[in-house]
Amino acid sequence: MSSTGCDVSTAPSSDPSTLAAGAAQDRAAHERVALSLARQGMMNHLGVRLLSATVGQVELAVPYSDKVTQQQGGFHGGAIGALADIAAGYAALTVSPEGMEVTTVEYKINFLSNFQGGEIHATGRVTKAGKRIIVTSAEVVHINDSGQRSDCAVMQSTLVPVPKTY
């Protein structure tokens, strides 16, 4: 159990009441992320899609298009970084108290390779949720048109909960 009161462990449970509670928390997390993502102008412009959201983990995707390329035709590092940041941020949001949003105060990203075509997926995970900061990580993979997955980038970030203003 994290200090936020949300269980972000991945250990399976066979207790039906625990499973039902976890499923309800995951549905609430998915809805919370989907509603917030719909308000993100930049993410909408880039074509970001929510693939999954559970307590402590979020996966997003962005398709290859001229909106996300650099001068040589590959995915732009800024688009890769933005996708990693938003995936990690939304993972943090899933463990934040109701009435709060999160904002990134720092991140470090390593670009492992660049790709053209297909799409990129970012999976954000909560590493540690404290009262004042939330540490997350994100992995970005490229998926080509044949479905082959290749590592693209890894990121670690620190976020802080802030009051929701909308």
CORJOJO-V368164 format. One record per helix or strand. SS is the DSSP state (2 for helix, 1 for strand). FROM is the first residue (numbers start at 1). TO is the last residue. Records with the same first field share a line. If there is no record, write none. Layout:
BEGIN
SS=FROM-TO  FROM-TO
END
This chain:
BEGIN
2=16-38  41-46  77-93
1=49-54  57-63  69-69  75-75  100-111  119-129  134-143  149-163
END
